[in-house]
Amino acid sequence: MYVCYVDESGGFEAPNSGPRATPLMVFAGLIVEAAAIRPLTADFLALKRRFYPGEVSRHLDYVLAEVKGAELRKAVRVGSQRERRHAFGVLDGVMRLIEHHDIWLVGRIWVKEPAKALEPDSTYTYAVQDIARNLDHFLGQQNTSGLVICDGRDHRQDVRVAHSVFTQKHKSGGDALPRLIETPLFGKSDNHVGLQIADLVASALLFPMAARVYCEGGAKSFHAHPQFDALRTRYARRLRARRHVYVDSSGRTRGGIVVSDRLGRRPPQALFEIPGGTRQQGNSPT
């Protein structure tokens, strides 16, 4: 059995609506085998204890001392040399955990058009439905079942998202997601290591990398800071290799990290290009 943890980074507001407005919206899903959750949790708590010693008195309480991806992103952008080294140390550790515990990535990124906001309900609903479909395909390859756990927001929004998948599973024509054992669940990241790692992937890796690639010409702000090229150089190849990508019955490529670039119409694979280098090839499980 597998669990897909989903978190997002960015906002739905128009990109030029204020100095802190975000130019894109990221949804990241981490597919984790159920048997790996316990060792992954232990390893992640050990990572936090290593980089944040003395944060709490008891080891298990480190799950409550959440490390936010936005803070690491800021350290990469404007931190001192020591702060940047610390941020990269944490992200290096997270990347090693993803690889060691055989975690696979799916997700979606929307790059906003100037002066146009995203519609919150439809954007979030579509992203979770898309992640659920890709997870269902992954589960079929593994001949097993699974479920989706999203980072909880407000109750009304969570109900709407869960119901959109409920209707896919229980429609009169048959279950469109037969390998998902239940509609999406919503948890608080304080006690779910999978959600905390999903936040780090969405906020500290995919968001700044995508902003640098897709928004440099249209969003001259701290979101597309040149320092984020260091993230692309360090992690693009390894993230690309962890995507679950497949070809559907119509011959179309599905899964992975889908990018809808409404600003410059650049392709999704540009996200994984190394600055000054060539595109790196990845794979997915069979």
C-alpha positions in Angstrom: 0.0 0.0 0.0 1.1 3.6 -0.7 0.2 7.0 0.7 0.5 10.2 -1.4 1.1 13.3 0.7 0.1 16.5 -0.9 1.0 20.1 -0.1 1.1 23.4 -2.0 3.2 26.5 -2.2 2.2 29.9 -3.5 -1.1 31.8 -3.6 -4.1 32.2 -5.9 -3.8 36.0 -6.1 -2.8 37.9 -9.3 1.0 38.0 -9.6 1.1 41.8 -9.6 -1.5 42.4 -6.9 1.1 43.3 -4.2 4.8 43.1 -3.3 4.4 39.7 -1.8 2.1 38.2 -4.5 3.3 35.0 -5.9 3.9 34.4 -9.7 2.9 30.8 -9.6 1.2 28.0 -7.6 2.8 24.6 -6.9 1.2 21.4 -5.8 3.5 18.5 -4.9 2.5 14.9 -4.2 5.0 12.4 -2.6 4.1 8.8 -3.1 5.5 6.8 -0.1 5.1 3.1 0.5 3.3 2.4 3.7 6.0 0.2 5.1 8.5 3.1 4.7 6.5 5.6 6.7 7.9 4.6 10.1 11.6 4.5 9.0 11.1 7.7 7.0 9.7 9.4 10.1 12.6 8.3 12.2 15.2 9.5 9.7 13.5 12.8 9.2 13.3 13.5 12.9 17.0 12.6 13.1 17.7 15.1 10.3 15.9 17.8 12.1 17.7 17.1 15.4 21.0 17.3 13.5 20.3 20.7 11.9 18.2 22.2 14.7 19.8 20.9 17.9 18.1 21.9 21.2 14.9 22.9 19.4 12.9 20.6 21.7 13.8 18.4 24.6 12.3 15.1 23.5 13.2 13.4 20.3 9.7 12.7 19.1 8.7 16.3 19.8 10.8 17.2 16.8 7.8 16.4 14.6 6.2 19.5 16.2 9.1 21.7 15.4 8.2 22.1 11.7 10.8 23.4 9.3 9.1 25.6 6.7 10.2 25.4 3.1 9.7 29.2 2.7 12.3 29.8 5.4 14.9 27.7 3.6 14.0 29.4 0.3 14.7 32.8 2.0 18.0 31.6 3.4 19.1 30.5 -0.1 18.1 33.8 -1.5 19.4 36.4 1.0 21.0 34.4 3.8 24.6 34.6 5.0 27.1 32.0 3.9 26.4 30.1 7.1 22.6 30.3 6.6 22.8 29.2 3.0 25.1 26.3 3.9 22.6 25.3 6.6 19.7 25.4 4.2 21.5 23.3 1.6 22.4 20.8 4.3 18.8 20.4 5.2 17.7 20.1 1.6 20.5 17.6 0.8 19.2 15.5 3.7 15.7 15.7 2.4 16.8 14.7 -1.1 18.7 11.7 0.3 15.6 10.6 2.2 13.5 10.8 -0.9 16.0 8.6 -2.8 16.7 6.2 0.0 13.0 5.5 0.8 12.1 5.2 -2.9 9.6 8.1 -2.9 8.1 9.1 -6.2 6.9 12.6 -7.2 3.8 13.9 -9.0 2.4 17.4 -9.1 1.3 20.4 -11.0 2.5 24.0 -11.4 0.5 26.9 -12.6 2.5 29.9 -13.9 0.1 32.9 -13.7 -0.6 35.4 -16.4 -0.1 39.1 -15.6 -3.0 40.6 -13.6 -4.9 37.3 -13.6 -5.6 35.4 -10.4 -6.3 31.7 -10.1 -9.7 30.5 -9.0 -9.0 28.8 -5.7 -11.6 26.1 -5.6 -11.3 24.9 -9.2 -7.4 25.1 -9.2 -7.0 23.2 -6.0 -9.7 20.6 -7.0 -8.2 20.0 -10.4 -4.7 19.6 -8.9 -5.8 17.0 -6.4 -7.9 15.1 -9.0 -4.9 15.0 -11.3 -2.6 13.8 -8.5 -5.2 11.1 -7.6 -5.4 9.9 -11.2 -1.6 9.7 -11.5 -1.4 7.9 -8.1 -4.1 5.4 -9.3 -1.9 4.6 -12.3 1.1 4.2 -10.1 -0.8 1.8 -7.9 -1.9 -0.2 -10.9 1.8 -0.7 -11.9 2.5 -1.9 -8.4 -0.6 -4.0 -8.2 -1.6 -2.5 -4.9 -3.8 0.2 -3.3 -3.3 3.6 -1.7 -4.8 6.9 -0.5 -4.2 10.6 -0.6 -3.5 12.8 2.5 -3.5 16.5 1.8 -2.4 19.3 4.1 -5.6 20.6 5.7 -6.8 24.1 4.9 -10.2 25.4 5.8 -13.1 22.9 6.2 -15.3 24.2 3.3 -12.4 24.0 0.8 -11.4 20.6 2.0 -14.9 19.2 1.7 -15.2 20.5 -1.8 -11.9 18.9 -2.9 -12.7 15.6 -1.2 -16.2 15.5 -2.8 -14.7 16.1 -6.3 -12.8 12.8 -5.9 -15.7 11.1 -4.2 -17.9 11.7 -7.3 -15.1 10.1 -9.5 -15.1 7.0 -7.3 -18.8 6.6 -6.9 -20.3 7.7 -10.2 -22.9 5.5 -11.8 -20.5 4.5 -14.7 -18.1 2.8 -12.3 -15.1 3.7 -10.1 -12.6 5.9 -12.0 -10.0 5.5 -9.3 -10.4 1.9 -8.2 -7.1 1.5 -6.5 -7.7 4.4 -4.1 -9.3 2.9 -1.0 -10.9 6.2 0.1 -11.5 9.8 -0.9 -8.6 12.2 0.0 -8.1 12.8 3.7 -6.8 16.0 5.3 -4.3 16.2 8.1 -2.3 18.7 10.0 1.4 18.7 9.1 2.4 19.0 12.8 2.1 15.2 13.1 2.7 13.9 9.5 6.3 13.8 8.4 5.1 13.1 4.9 3.3 16.4 4.7 6.3 18.2 6.1 8.6 16.8 3.4 5.9 17.6 0.8 6.1 21.2 2.0 9.8 21.3 1.7 9.7 19.9 -1.9 6.9 22.3 -2.9 8.2 25.4 -1.2 12.0 25.1 -1.0 12.6 23.2 -4.3 9.9 23.3 -6.9 8.6 26.8 -6.2 11.9 28.7 -6.5 13.2 26.5 -9.3 10.0 27.1 -11.3 9.9 30.8 -10.6 13.5 31.1 -11.8 12.8 29.2 -15.0 9.3 30.5 -16.0 9.0 33.9 -14.3 12.4 35.5 -14.7 11.3 37.7 -17.6 7.8 38.5 -16.3 8.3 38.7 -12.5 11.3 40.9 -11.7 11.0 40.1 -8.0 12.6 38.1 -5.2 10.6 35.1 -6.3 12.8 34.6 -9.4 16.1 35.5 -7.7 19.3 34.4 -9.5 20.5 32.6 -6.3 17.8 30.0 -7.1 19.9 28.7 -10.0 22.0 27.0 -7.3 18.9 24.9 -6.4 18.4 23.9 -10.1 22.1 23.0 -10.4 22.0 20.9 -7.2 18.7 19.2 -7.4 17.1 19.3 -10.9 18.6 16.0 -12.1 17.7 14.2 -8.9 14.2 15.5 -8.8 13.6 14.6 -12.4 14.7 11.0 -11.7 12.1 10.6 -9.0 9.0 11.6 -11.1 6.4 9.0 -11.9 5.9 9.5 -15.6 4.0 7.2 -17.9 2.3 7.0 -21.4 -1.5 6.5 -21.4 -3.6 4.5 -23.8 -3.8 7.4 -26.2 0.0 7.7 -26.4 0.1 10.9 -24.3 2.8 11.4 -21.6 1.2 11.8 -18.1 2.3 12.2 -14.6 5.5 13.8 -13.4 5.4 17.5 -12.6 3.1 19.1 -15.1 3.7 22.8 -15.8 0.9 25.0 -17.2 2.9 28.1 -18.3 0.4 30.8 -19.0 3.2 33.4 -19.1 5.7 32.3 -21.6 4.3 28.9 -22.9 7.6 27.1 -22.0 7.5 23.3 -21.8 7.4 21.3 -18.5 10.9 19.8 -19.2 12.4 23.3 -18.9 12.0 22.9 -15.1 14.7 20.3 -15.0 17.3 21.9 -17.3 20.6 22.6 -15.6 21.7 26.3 -15.9 24.3 26.4 -18.5 24.0 22.7 -19.2 21.7 20.2 -20.9 18.5 18.5 -20.0 18.8 15.5 -17.7 16.9 12.3 -18.3 14.8 10.6 -15.6 12.8 7.5 -15.2 9.9 6.0 -13.3 9.0 2.6 -11.9 7.7 -0.2 -14.1 
